[in-house]
Amino acid sequence: MMRFLTQRRRFKDLTEQEVLALAISSEEDDAQIYRNYAQQLRAEFPDTAKIFEGMAKEEDGHRQALIELHRKRFGEVIPLLRREHVAGYYVRRPVWLIENLGIERIREEAEGMERDAERFYLTAAQRTQDADTRKLLGDLAAAEAGHQRRAGELTDEHLDDASLESEEAQSKRQFLLTWVQPGLAGLMDGSVSTLAPIFATAFATQSTWTTFLVGLAASVGAGISMGFTEAASDDGELSGRGSPWKRGFASGIMTTVGGLGHALPYLITDFWTATALAFIVVFIELWAIVWIQNRFMDTPFLRATFQVVLGGALVFAAGVIIGGG
């Protein structure tokens, strides 16, 4: 992009002082990100929180060294330059976005942060013709590589096999309680509860468009109801089931999806073709629910089959009989 179209500076236009200022602000930002991660994880994953606290201290140490270097070369006043001021500079994802994706995702993000910084400094060092700037950027790249090694040392120090196993179990449990359980409940409700009105409408009217509209209304309405019910039923503080909004979102979306699965075939104009396809979709939906219950909720296969397939078949039959009568 031409320079007059953006307010961002190009890296090649930065002075050595500005490069140093950019490194200082980046180290400060990364230290704060690691402290936020530690705060977020401290209650449920105290050992991993210690890792990020240690990494934040490492970033503080490097920032202080960079400040001392700046003071020695350029004086006390550090230019205000941050990563968002420089075109092409690596960016950090918002903490609120990463912290909602689980402990493993946070660890991966931290590793990526260090790799991004090292790669950027190495690339920048290769492009500069100034010896002092090349040395400065090379030193920064080495510092970021050192951060990665230090992260490994901190992991070895604070996370033994027992701690890792405990945290993985806790992470899995939290995922199940916050996302899988309400999502599965929503999918079951959406798939089963909408069977009767959709197929009753289908056999009563034999109008594919009317049936689709009824199915769409039933699915969206059930999704909204289930979502708000789940969010309002438990704030997660005592039960440990996690954010009510996450659970409400999972439940509401999956309820809607469960109903739409066998409503969408009625976009086909031929009634019997649409109905046959809807039968197939219902069959797949019910067995998918059985598999999810058995896979994630440890429900015995036969019990899940009895609860879901038999119950769904009865509701389906009720809709067909009522509509056909």
C-alpha positions in Angstrom: 0.0 0.0 0.0 1.3 3.5 -0.8 2.5 5.4 2.1 0.0 8.2 1.9 -2.8 5.7 2.2 -1.8 4.5 5.7 -0.7 6.1 8.9 1.5 3.2 9.8 5.3 3.5 9.5 7.3 1.1 7.4 9.8 -0.9 9.4 12.6 0.0 7.0 12.0 3.7 7.7 12.5 3.3 11.4 15.7 4.5 13.1 17.7 2.3 15.4 16.3 4.3 18.3 12.7 3.6 17.1 13.5 -0.1 16.6 14.7 -0.2 20.2 11.6 1.6 21.4 9.4 -0.8 19.5 11.2 -3.8 21.1 10.7 -2.2 24.6 6.9 -1.7 24.1 6.5 -5.2 22.6 8.3 -6.8 25.6 6.0 -4.8 27.9 2.9 -5.9 26.1 3.9 -9.5 26.1 4.7 -9.5 29.8 1.2 -8.1 30.5 -0.4 -10.8 28.3 1.4 -13.5 30.2 0.2 -12.0 33.5 -3.4 -12.0 32.2 -3.0 -15.6 31.2 -1.7 -16.4 34.7 -4.6 -14.6 36.3 -7.1 -16.4 34.2 -5.6 -19.9 34.9 -4.7 -19.5 38.5 -7.9 -20.9 40.0 -8.1 -24.0 37.9 -4.6 -24.5 36.7 -2.2 -23.2 39.3 0.9 -24.9 37.9 0.4 -23.5 34.4 -0.2 -20.1 36.0 3.2 -20.3 37.6 4.7 -20.9 34.1 3.2 -17.7 32.7 4.2 -15.7 35.8 7.8 -16.9 35.2 7.6 -15.9 31.5 6.2 -12.5 32.4 9.3 -12.0 34.7 11.5 -13.0 31.9 9.9 -10.4 29.6 10.4 -7.8 32.3 14.0 -8.6 32.5 14.5 -8.3 28.8 12.6 -5.0 28.8 14.8 -3.6 31.5 17.9 -4.6 29.6 16.6 -2.9 26.5 15.8 0.2 28.4 19.3 0.3 29.8 20.7 -0.1 26.3 18.5 2.8 25.1 19.6 5.0 28.0 23.2 4.3 27.1 22.8 5.0 23.4 20.1 7.5 23.1 19.2 9.0 26.5 16.3 8.9 28.8 13.4 9.8 26.5 12.0 6.7 24.7 9.9 7.3 21.6 6.3 6.2 21.8 6.1 3.5 19.2 4.0 0.4 19.4 3.4 -2.6 17.2 0.2 -1.2 15.8 2.1 1.8 14.5 4.3 -0.3 12.2 3.1 -1.9 9.0 3.8 -5.6 8.7 4.7 -6.0 12.4 3.4 -9.1 14.1 0.2 -8.7 16.1 -1.1 -10.3 19.2 -4.6 -11.7 19.4 -6.8 -10.2 22.1 -6.4 -12.0 25.5 -10.2 -12.3 25.8 -10.3 -14.2 22.6 -7.6 -16.8 23.5 -8.6 -17.3 27.2 -11.9 -18.7 26.1 -10.4 -21.4 24.0 -8.9 -23.6 26.8 -5.5 -24.2 28.4 -3.8 -26.0 25.5 -4.8 -23.1 23.1 -3.3 -20.6 25.6 0.0 -22.6 25.7 0.1 -22.8 21.9 -0.5 -19.1 21.7 2.4 -18.3 24.0 4.8 -20.5 22.0 3.6 -18.7 18.8 4.2 -15.3 20.4 7.9 -16.1 20.9 8.3 -17.7 17.5 6.7 -14.7 15.8 9.0 -12.3 17.6 12.1 -14.3 16.8 11.2 -14.7 13.1 10.4 -11.0 12.7 13.7 -9.9 14.2 15.7 -12.4 12.1 13.9 -11.3 8.9 14.5 -7.7 9.7 18.1 -8.3 10.5 18.6 -9.9 7.1 17.2 -6.9 5.3 19.2 -4.2 7.0 22.6 -3.0 5.6 23.6 -1.2 8.8 25.9 -3.2 10.9 24.8 -1.8 14.2 21.1 -2.3 13.3 21.8 -5.9 12.2 23.5 -6.6 15.5 20.7 -5.1 17.4 18.0 -7.1 15.6 20.1 -10.3 15.8 20.4 -9.8 19.6 16.7 -9.4 19.9 16.1 -12.5 17.9 18.4 -14.4 20.2 16.6 -13.0 23.2 13.3 -14.3 21.8 14.8 -17.8 21.2 16.0 -17.7 24.8 12.4 -17.0 25.8 11.3 -20.2 24.1 14.1 -22.2 25.9 13.1 -20.6 29.2 9.5 -21.5 28.6 10.6 -25.1 28.3 12.6 -24.9 31.5 9.6 -23.4 33.3 7.4 -26.2 32.1 9.8 -28.8 33.3 10.0 -27.0 36.7 6.3 -26.6 37.4 4.5 -29.2 35.4 5.4 -32.8 36.2 3.5 -35.7 34.8 1.0 -35.7 37.7 0.3 -32.0 37.3 -0.1 -32.3 33.5 -2.5 -35.2 33.9 -4.5 -33.4 36.6 -4.7 -30.2 34.4 -5.7 -32.1 31.3 -8.4 -33.9 33.3 -9.7 -30.6 34.6 -9.6 -29.0 31.2 -11.6 -31.9 29.7 -14.1 -31.8 32.5 -14.6 -28.0 32.0 -15.0 -28.4 28.3 -17.6 -31.1 28.8 -19.6 -29.0 31.4 -19.4 -25.7 29.5 -19.8 -26.8 25.9 -20.6 -30.5 25.3 -23.3 -31.1 28.0 -25.4 -28.0 27.1 -24.8 -28.5 23.4 -25.8 -32.1 23.6 -29.0 -31.2 25.6 -29.8 -28.6 22.9 -29.2 -31.0 20.1 -31.4 -33.7 21.7 -34.2 -31.2 22.4 -34.0 -29.6 19.0 -34.0 -32.9 17.2 -36.7 -34.7 19.2 -39.1 -31.9 20.2 -39.5 -30.6 16.6 -40.2 -34.0 15.1 -43.9 -34.0 16.0 -44.8 -30.5 14.7 -42.8 -30.8 11.6 -44.1 -34.2 10.5 -47.6 -33.5 11.7 -47.6 -30.4 9.5 -46.1 -32.3 6.6 -48.7 -35.1 6.6 -51.6 -32.8 7.3 -50.8 -30.3 4.6 -48.5 -32.1 2.2 -47.1 -28.6 1.5 -43.3 -28.6 1.6 -43.0 -24.8 1.9 -45.5 -24.7 4.8 -43.7 -27.6 6.5 -40.4 -25.8 6.1 -41.8 -22.6 7.6 -43.2 -24.5 10.6 -39.9 -26.3 11.1 -37.9 -23.1 10.8 -40.1 -21.3 13.4 -40.1 -24.3 15.7 -36.3 -24.7 15.5 -35.5 -21.0 16.0 -38.0 -20.6 18.7 -36.8 -23.6 20.6 -33.2 -22.5 20.2 -33.9 -19.1 21.7 -35.9 -20.6 24.5 -33.3 -23.3 25.3 -30.4 -20.7 25.1 -32.0 -18.3 27.6 -33.1 -21.1 29.8 -29.6 -22.6 30.1 -28.0 -19.2 30.7 -30.5 -18.2 33.3 -30.6 -21.6 35.1 -27.1 -21.5 36.6 -24.5 -18.8 36.8 -21.7 -21.4 37.1 -20.3 -20.0 40.3 -21.2 -22.9 42.5 -21.6 -25.7 40.0 -18.4 -24.9 38.2 -20.1 -25.3 34.8 -18.5 -22.2 33.4 -19.9 -19.0 31.8 -23.7 -19.1 31.5 -23.4 -17.2 28.2 -21.2 -19.9 26.7 -23.5 -22.6 27.9 -26.5 -20.7 26.6 -24.9 -20.1 23.2 -24.0 -23.8 22.9 -27.4 -25.0 23.9 -29.3 -22.5 21.7 -27.3 -23.0 18.6 -27.4 -26.8 18.8 -31.1 -26.8 19.5 -31.7 -24.7 16.4 -29.4 -27.0 14.4 -31.2 -30.1 15.6 -34.5 -28.8 14.4 -33.3 -27.4 11.1 -31.7 -30.8 10.2 -35.1 -32.3 9.3 -36.8 -29.1 8.3 -34.3 -28.2 5.5 -35.3 -31.1 3.3 -38.7 -29.5 2.8 -37.1 -26.8 0.7 -37.4 -29.5 -2.0 -40.7 -29.0 -3.8 -41.6 -32.7 -4.3 -43.3 -33.8 -1.0 -42.3 -37.5 -1.0 -38.7 -36.8 -1.9 -38.4 -34.2 0.8 -40.1 -36.5 3.3 -37.9 -39.4 2.5 -34.8 -37.2 2.8 -36.1 -35.9 6.2 -36.5 -39.5 7.4 -32.9 -40.2 6.6 -31.8 -37.0 8.3 -33.7 -37.9 11.5 -32.1 -41.4 11.5 -28.6 -39.9 11.2 -29.4 -37.2 13.9 -30.6 -39.7 16.5 -27.7 -42.0 16.1 -25.3 -39.1 16.1 -26.7 -38.1 19.5 -26.2 -41.7 20.7 -22.6 -41.6 19.6 -22.0 -38.2 21.3 -23.5 -39.4 24.6 -21.4 -42.6 24.5 -18.2 -40.8 23.4 -18.2 -37.7 25.5 -20.6 -38.3 28.4 -19.7 -42.0 29.0 -23.3 -43.0 28.7 -23.6 -46.8 28.0 -24.4 -47.4 24.4 -27.6 -49.4 25.0 -28.9 -46.9 27.5 -28.2 -44.0 25.1 -29.9 -45.9 22.3 -33.0 -46.6 24.5 -33.3 -43.0 25.6 -32.7 -41.3 22.3 -33.7 -43.6 19.4 -36.8 -45.1 21.1 -37.9 -41.7 22.4 -37.3 -40.0 19.1 -39.2 -42.8 17.3 -42.2 -42.3 19.5 -42.3 -38.6 19.0 -41.8 -39.1 15.3 -44.7 -41.6 15.2 -46.9 -39.2 17.2 -46.3 -36.5 14.6 -47.1 -38.8 11.6 -50.2 -40.2 13.2 -51.6 -36.8 14.2 -50.8 -35.3 10.9 -52.1 -38.3 8.9 -55.3 -38.4 10.9 
